């Protein structure tokens, strides 16, 4: 049978529309794409000496600070080896909600492989999350390309490698395992939208949408926008009646809405947790990259220049640039796909569209995370060209455009040696192989050999690209690996867990940080916690009591002073030490986690003059001398209307602004100026602080023992004009603190129990006062006394406080995840819709069969 091309001579049906391959061939080709993608990535890691193939850790940036510790905590949850559960995490931040973290960071199904490995080898399954996600993405993209346009499954398998191991995956996705599920989400949504065009598999398509959104809703939202745009282009190009296209659009809308509603708990819990979280630092878009940098990022091998990471390798790129010249592709199709690519590329450079891609919030970090959508589109458009088997002259046209891009991007710092080699050398080889494939399109033997050579080219060039980008990244000090699970951290874990006494007291990892989430990495119940979901109430409570923070409170720290530790019931902690381990475990006398205060002390109407006064109010007794500072030399500070002192600033090391203070001899002097940056000189030593309002907050700083005279000087050396509190010095009387701890122990409950997301305490008969649970009162806590009505607790220093003045003896508190109930209701509604559609479809099918059987024309 002959067909006439719209812009060319008659061709055979096989040439213009290749025969459909057997299902087994499709599966083998898709599997080959996954194998090449994963194999090339592993080869590059091995050549670079990166874990698990070498000694260099992969735990850079958030991979080390967040995701290795989160996966270690997941291991504990799956093995029942931790005090918390999916709803609440007792380990971090002295007790924080956890379901939002789980839904956002640990819903990639490959993350659950941690259960199959020993805990001290948890970095292996974390690596497998990246590796297997890339392999699955390559497999699914190969399937999707076949649904978009028939053609050689082997060639589309090679194109899919460029998507699975794109520049986005190598540079942005690899360090965020949960985002890697987004690579699978794009083709999943593409397959679902294809079923909408064909009017088939609405229920299965809905389940694919659910799978995409449940795995990681952040990237799934980008995937939905990206594949929605591809779907619109396909609708416009469909040669079907308008009513049929409208029906497909409505099916797609209903499918997407139902699938997203099925995943509603992921969204409602995450969005509510985000709303209740400590605000992120303001992020603004610095402006679009230069054209040279942007164009250079289409080419493989580089990293440093700030622009969207959109390279998918030289094979897809050459074919994208070839599409405008391919005469077998109808003109309107060429225009539609090219316009789509240009508009999407430009959308990454305009603030309103950047916000749209990222859920209406400018990302902290790269503003180009959504560039993964363009990598999918580039591969799709490349297949639209390759499926039509472009002629040599058409391929030369694509090569010419590639050469222009290289010339325009040549001055970008992105263009490193690997970029030139992969683009020019690799491009020439790919061009020759594509030309030969066209010339031998009817010869099975040569075609197999040439396809094999092209596969080898893709494998080697992909591995070299990964190697090059990884080498560039690892040469920067910013990307220095965090210490996660090595001999030192494992020894620290042993020290923390060996003295665990929860829920009586806490075993804190202390200020000795291996990663930003040490308690999840090492165990215990500490204050360090780094997440996008740090509750604002938690950050504010710990900060108000003198704990430090980073990233404007989205990374909280443990207390470093004795009173703070006593208030939080810390019985042991790790501290810095100059020994082979780098730490030492210290035990301290601590009150229990649940204690009693006389009367009804709460934060209502509290007006504390200093952090020391606030600690005393929460502790329930006076333990500090808080001296008024008097000027003692150097550039004079001025007093602000609110009582704070403004330092004039001077060159560090020249004249210092000095103050004198007077305290009881033998007490321990502490300095607290949360936003101070500079040197603090007192009692024979000089210490540095690095505060920055409101990003970095200092913790209480131990100055030393007050001498027998009771007088000492605090000198401040800073070049920065800045304010310090009105009362930055407090002198702690250890004997008074010891007596306070003993009193809290004496009046403590007779029994304290803690569940995964609950805590309860039983006091002696006749007890009155206020029970204080040393956990920040995050939204979601509900407490009752003697089984009465559950109410949100009051607060004391931001900690949970429950009155016992009505004669109750048992306090019981339970955490209810905000947003979970509404999410489950929405999910249940979507499930009912699915069931209704399924039952309705089954009834219609049965009715049709009965009608066909009973009809005279239906009988034989």
HUCORZI-V896919 format. One record per run of one state. SS is the DSSP state (h for helix, s for strand, l for the rest). FROM is the first residue (numbers start at 1). LEN is the number of residues. If there is no record, write none. Layout:
BEGIN
ss	from	len
SS	FROM	LEN
SS	FROM	LEN
END
This chain:
BEGIN
ss	from	len
l	1	1
s	2	3
l	5	5
s	10	3
h	13	4
l	17	6
h	23	26
l	49	1
s	50	1
l	51	5
s	56	1
l	57	4
h	61	18
l	79	9
s	88	2
l	90	6
s	96	2
l	98	1
h	99	7
l	106	3
h	109	8
l	117	2
h	119	30
l	149	4
h	153	12
l	165	2
h	167	7
l	174	3
h	177	22
l	199	3
h	202	14
l	216	1
h	217	21
l	238	4
h	242	21
l	263	1
h	264	12
l	276	1
s	277	1
l	278	13
h	291	6
l	297	17
h	314	10
l	324	7
h	331	17
l	348	3
h	351	7
l	358	13
h	371	16
l	387	5
h	392	18
l	410	7
h	417	23
l	440	4
h	444	31
l	475	2
h	477	3
l	480	7
h	487	12
l	499	7
s	506	3
l	509	9
h	518	5
l	523	6
s	529	2
l	531	4
s	535	1
h	536	9
l	545	4
s	549	2
h	551	3
l	554	1
s	555	2
l	557	5
h	562	6
l	568	2
s	570	7
l	577	6
s	583	5
l	588	6
s	594	4
l	598	13
h	611	9
l	620	4
s	624	2
l	626	4
s	630	4
l	634	4
s	638	2
l	640	5
s	645	3
l	648	9
s	657	6
l	663	5
s	668	4
l	672	5
s	677	6
l	683	2
s	685	6
l	691	1
s	692	1
l	693	3
s	696	2
l	698	3
s	701	5
l	706	5
s	711	7
l	718	4
s	722	3
l	725	4
s	729	4
l	733	1
h	734	13
l	747	4
s	751	4
l	755	3
s	758	5
l	763	7
s	770	7
l	777	4
s	781	5
l	786	5
s	791	1
l	792	2
s	794	3
l	797	2
s	799	5
l	804	6
s	810	6
l	816	4
h	820	35
l	855	1
h	856	3
l	859	2
END
